[in-house]
Amino acid sequence: MKTLLLSICFIIMSGIISAQESDKIVKDTLTGNDIIVGEISRAGLINIGSWFNHEYSIYVPDSVVITKLAALKENLPSIFVVLGTWCGDSKEHVPHFLKVADLIGYPANKIFMVAVDRDKKAGDFCLADFDIQLVPTFILTSHGKEIGRIIETPTTTIEQDILNIITGQSPSNLK
């Protein structure tokens, strides 16, 4: 019993350490400020600057759209987010996206985030197959296939653009 308990504690601690190690902090080549590259956790976003909590707290999503998304929750796609912790658009839209995800009860394991430097490099994570030109880029996938993406700035709001993609009503400027 003791061995089982110790094994469980080890697995939990390994997960916590891995999550912390995934947020690799480097210096921005332009400003010299700390940025994160590679796989990034929500904790990494929160810890890299006060901007995350500020944007998260002030964003008020459209409640009608939130209700619609929540009703579709079981069929929502996975979302791959490529962002820059140095990028103004990322600092605004990623906290907004995560607030929407929280409000609809979107499963955290369906969100994967990667942070890039100004050259759109993500450390050991290869982005070559994803054609990332601008950040943030939110790539929605279903059954391993891309069904749409939001590039840099939502056309309307992050929640409305996600709903539009899911329901097949994407405006022409969403990819």
HELIX and SHEET records of a PDB file:
HELIX    1   1 LYS A    2  SER A   22  1                                  21    
HELIX    2   2 ARG A   42  ILE A   48  1                                   7    
HELIX    3   3 TRP A   51  ILE A   58  1                                   8    
HELIX    4   4 SER A   63  ALA A   71  1                                   9    
HELIX    5   5 LYS A   73  ASN A   75  5                                   3    
HELIX    6   6 GLY A   88  ILE A  104  1                                  17    
HELIX    7   7 ALA A  108  LYS A  110  5                                   3    
HELIX    8   8 ALA A  128  PHE A  130  5                                   3    
HELIX    9   9 ILE A  158  ILE A  166  1                                   9    
SHEET    1   A 6 LYS A  24  LYS A  27  0                                        
SHEET    2   A 6 ASP A  34  GLU A  39 -1                                        
SHEET    3   A 6 ILE A 111  ALA A 115 -1                                        
SHEET    4   A 6 SER A  78  LEU A  83  1                                        
SHEET    5   A 6 THR A 137  SER A 142 -1                                        
SHEET    6   A 6 LYS A 145  ILE A 151 -1                                        
END                                                                             
